[in-house]
Amino acid sequence: MERRKILAFGIAMVVIVCVSLASFYNPTVEAQEAKTLKIFHAGSLAVPLEEAEKQFETLHPDVDVRRESMGSIAAIRQVTDVGKIGDVVASADYTLIPSMMYPEYADWVVRFATNDLVLAYNPEKSRYADEITPDNWYDILRRDGVVFAFSSPNLDPCGYRAVMVFQLAELYYGDDQIFDELILNNTAITISEEDGTYLIKTPEDLKPNREKVSIRPKSVELVAMVEVGGLDYAFEYRSVAVQHNLAFVDLPEPIDLSKVEYADVYKKVKLETSDGKTKTGKPIVYGITVPKNAENPELGLEFVQFVIGDFGQKIFADMGQPPIVPAEGSGVLPAELALTPLITPTPAVSTPMTSLTPTPTPGFEAVFAVTALLAVIYGHLRKRRE
């Protein structure tokens, strides 16, 4: 009989301990609801922003960065026309942000990186790859069987810049047939000249002669086609060619849209897109902003600060896209950008959430105390039985 009492008491003690554990145990490391940071950006930013995303998420374990890559005009239209909500917008042409987003959707822009245009190719598969140089590339493109490409001027800054390059090339090389033979004769794009300024017009239907010219919505879509030999040459940003290990023709500075020193030359060429807006040739400068209707504006601003800070600058420099140091802003800039040092802490080593062990809460002391007390009572009863 005494043994049954002891057994029953032991079972009761186990039950009490289990109930106590269930009541008092609350791990401090709980699954936090991740904040979403939505970014619309130029396709040429895909590789550096992928790395920036990884480092930013390491610094902010509760943040899920979601990016959508497309032509800059299309990226901005996601906010202004499509009605999507974005926390950050980054464009390959910073002037698109004021011209397309001010004043309803944004009122400031930060210029953070530069680039230049190159003619990318595959040394093993592109026709005449062993002959092409900065002095004869336009003659190589003229040859029979050679297919070249650029992105849509109506959707992507790389596209309208590429078309501008053909006219700038006419001025630089003194060959007034470059634009006519390569663009006019193979697309529905037109050009006119007045007082030394050239106006290119790109209709909605570009009608490319596909045996000679390929046009895609964004420039990075052409990379794979060059890699597999689907086309011979494609106009790309230098950074994109470097990031994808493509060979490229390094175009002369007076036509590659890279230098402020040649701004007066670049602006001789303008391009009117199918929506009636005019783009003027200028040095390539990227811009970034946080839309006014952002769902997480503070988080968006943190990401902007990361991109223009020391570690963001290093990411861009390592990937062949020169950062602007320090970054330059205009418009109604947030106070944080003006007052906060644009330096981010060194990203810590990312630790998977599953590897974190719960830290005991104050409830555990109560559980241990109850368990110890019951153990003493149980031992006392056994001693009496003996």
Secondary structure, 3 states (H helix, E strand, C coil): CHHHHHHHHHHHHHHHHHHHHHHHCCCCCCCCCCEEEEEEEEHHHHHHHHHHHHHHHHHCCCEEEEEEEECHHHHHHHHHCCCCCCCEEEECCCCHHHHHHCCCCCCEEEEEEECCEEEEECCCCCCCCCCCCCCCHHHHHHCCCCCEEEECCCCCHHHHHHHHHHHHHHHHHCCCCHHHHHHHCCCCCEEEEECCEEEEECCCCCCCCCCCEEEECCCCHHHHHHHHCCCCEEEEEHHHHHHCCCEEECCCCCCCCCCHHHHHHHCCEEEECCCCCEEECCCCEEEEECCCCCCCHHHHHHHHHHHHCHHHHHHHHHCCCCEEEEEEEEECCCHHHHHCCCCCCCCCCCCCHHHCCCCCCCHHHHHHHHHHHHHHHHHHHHHHHC
